[in-house]
Amino acid sequence: MARMRFVFGIFVVFTLCCENSVVSNEVSAQSLSEASQRVTGEAFVRAFLGHCDQNAGDIERVVSAAKSLGYRDLPDEMKPLIAPQDPYAEFDGFIALKGEGAPFFLGVSKAAFNGKPYVTCALGNPYIETAQVVSAL
């Protein structure tokens, strides 16, 4: 079995767009935006650690957990917000509307870089201050 390298990161995405296919009718883009602004750095880091760090290199486990927690699949038009730029990378993306650190985007991918396999796990919230996240680490 090839050894997988694990890369993780906390990404801040610049745009949050919501469509009916992503959020329920009672959740508007404005209320989702407002909720995103209330997320603390500590809650965001705990969500990241729970999803990405504790499952380092095991993206199948992250995907399984996201589905069991009821996270919604990201529609194709929203994937560029958190997906890797490599069009050949395997990618699964979700939006978490409930739970610790929510709402946030969750993305996991598997790809090769310089002939070596890598997996990544990332969370995104366009409104959280980077300084809050860094100080919570």
C-alpha positions as CSV (number, residue, x, y, z in Angstrom):
1,M,0.0,0.0,0.0
2,A,1.4,3.4,-1.0
3,R,2.0,5.7,1.9
4,M,-0.4,8.7,1.7
5,R,0.8,12.1,2.7
6,F,-1.8,14.2,4.5
7,V,-2.1,17.9,4.1
8,F,-4.6,19.8,6.1
9,G,-5.6,23.4,6.2
10,I,-8.1,25.9,7.4
11,F,-9.2,27.9,4.4
12,V,-11.2,31.1,4.4
13,V,-13.3,31.3,1.3
14,F,-14.3,34.7,0.0
15,T,-17.8,34.2,-1.1
16,L,-20.8,32.4,0.4
17,C,-23.6,31.7,-2.0
18,C,-26.6,29.7,-1.1
19,E,-29.2,28.0,-3.3
20,N,-32.4,26.2,-2.5
21,S,-30.6,22.9,-3.3
22,V,-28.1,23.5,-0.5
23,V,-30.2,25.0,2.3
24,S,-33.7,24.4,3.3
25,N,-36.4,27.0,2.6
26,E,-36.4,28.3,6.1
27,V,-32.7,29.2,5.9
28,S,-32.0,32.2,3.8
29,A,-28.7,33.3,2.4
30,Q,-28.8,36.3,4.8
31,S,-29.5,34.2,7.9
32,L,-26.7,31.8,6.9
33,S,-24.4,34.7,6.4
34,E,-25.3,36.1,9.8
35,A,-24.8,32.7,11.5
36,S,-21.3,32.4,9.8
37,Q,-20.3,35.8,11.2
38,R,-21.1,34.6,14.8
39,V,-18.8,31.5,14.7
40,T,-15.9,31.9,17.1
41,G,-12.4,30.9,16.2
42,E,-12.4,28.3,19.0
43,A,-15.6,26.6,17.6
44,F,-14.2,26.6,14.1
45,V,-10.9,25.1,15.2
46,R,-12.7,22.4,17.2
47,A,-14.8,21.5,14.0
48,F,-11.6,21.4,12.0
49,L,-9.8,19.2,14.5
50,G,-12.8,16.9,14.8
51,H,-13.3,16.4,11.1
52,C,-9.8,16.7,9.6
53,D,-7.1,16.3,12.3
54,Q,-8.6,13.3,14.1
55,N,-9.1,11.6,10.8
56,A,-5.8,12.5,9.2
57,G,-5.4,10.7,5.8
58,D,-8.8,8.9,6.0
59,I,-11.1,10.8,3.7
60,E,-13.5,8.0,3.5
61,R,-14.1,8.3,7.3
62,V,-14.6,12.1,6.9
63,V,-17.1,11.6,4.1
64,S,-19.0,9.0,6.1
65,A,-19.1,11.2,9.1
66,A,-20.4,14.2,7.1
67,K,-23.2,12.1,5.6
68,S,-24.2,10.6,8.9
69,L,-24.3,14.1,10.5
70,G,-26.7,15.2,7.7
71,Y,-24.3,17.6,5.9
72,R,-25.6,18.6,2.5
73,D,-23.6,17.9,-0.7
74,L,-22.2,21.0,-2.3
75,P,-23.7,21.6,-5.7
76,D,-21.2,21.6,-8.6
77,E,-21.4,25.4,-9.0
78,M,-20.2,25.9,-5.3
79,K,-17.3,23.4,-5.4
80,P,-14.8,25.9,-6.7
81,L,-15.1,27.7,-3.4
82,I,-13.2,24.9,-1.6
83,A,-12.2,22.3,-4.1
84,P,-8.6,21.9,-5.3
85,Q,-7.7,23.5,-8.6
86,D,-6.6,20.1,-10.0
87,P,-9.5,19.0,-12.2
88,Y,-8.3,15.3,-11.8
89,A,-8.4,15.3,-8.0
90,E,-11.1,13.2,-6.4
91,F,-13.2,15.7,-4.4
92,D,-16.2,15.5,-2.0
93,G,-17.7,18.7,-0.7
94,F,-20.3,19.4,2.0
95,I,-22.0,22.3,3.8
96,A,-22.6,21.8,7.5
97,L,-25.6,23.8,8.7
98,K,-25.7,22.5,12.3
99,G,-23.2,21.5,15.0
100,E,-20.0,22.8,16.4
101,G,-18.5,25.6,14.3
102,A,-21.4,25.6,11.8
103,P,-22.1,26.8,9.3
104,F,-19.0,25.9,7.3
105,F,-17.9,24.2,4.1
106,L,-16.1,20.9,4.3
107,G,-14.0,19.6,1.5
108,V,-11.8,16.5,1.2
109,S,-9.7,15.4,-1.8
110,K,-7.2,12.9,-3.0
111,A,-4.7,13.6,-5.7
112,A,-1.1,13.1,-6.8
113,F,1.6,15.7,-6.5
114,N,5.0,15.0,-8.1
115,G,4.0,11.4,-8.4
116,K,3.1,11.0,-4.7
117,P,-0.4,10.6,-3.4
118,Y,-1.8,13.3,-1.1
119,V,-5.1,13.7,0.7
120,T,-6.4,17.1,1.9
121,C,-9.2,18.1,4.3
122,A,-10.4,21.7,4.6
123,L,-13.0,23.7,6.3
124,G,-14.1,27.1,5.1
125,N,-16.0,30.1,6.6
126,P,-15.8,33.3,4.6
127,Y,-16.5,35.5,7.7
128,I,-14.2,34.2,10.4
129,E,-11.2,36.3,11.2
130,T,-7.9,34.6,10.5
131,A,-6.5,36.0,13.7
132,Q,-9.2,34.2,15.7
133,V,-8.4,30.9,14.1
134,V,-4.7,31.3,14.6
135,S,-5.0,32.3,18.3
136,A,-7.4,29.3,18.9
137,L,-4.8,26.9,17.5
